[in-house]
Amino acid sequence: MKKVRVVLSPEAEEVYIHLNKEAPTSKTERIILNAINKKVELIKINIHYGDPIAKDLIPQEYKEKYDIKNLFRVELPNYWRMLYTLTDDETKIEIIAFVLDFVDHSTYNKKFGYKKK
């Protein structure tokens, strides 16, 4: 069985650092951070843990910036989302779950072109 490694994009890492910084004094950030850490462990166990996003719905931003071919969504507390893609490592002995973003609900809706009702 291939080893699974989870890597954060610069954008996701920035949010992760912010959540770590705020978690000691903010219950909301602490809840989101704990959920992210738990979901990362679940992805390491099952790389297809998240909900697959249809290829035609993948935001152009991610296609251009990271040349991704697949995208998965994991729901987090407070309507946040974790978005990740799967790639093979160059050595073919490892799968990389590349976390593209941690976003709140309104940012998620904007990225995917959803309109408010």
Secondary structure, DSSP 8 states (H G I E B T S, - for coil): --EEEEEE-HHHHHHHHHHHHHTTT-HHHHHHHHHHHHHHHHHHH-TT-SEE--GGGS-HHHHHHH--S--EEEE-GGG-EEEEEEEE-TTSSEEEEEEEEEE-HHHHHHHTT----
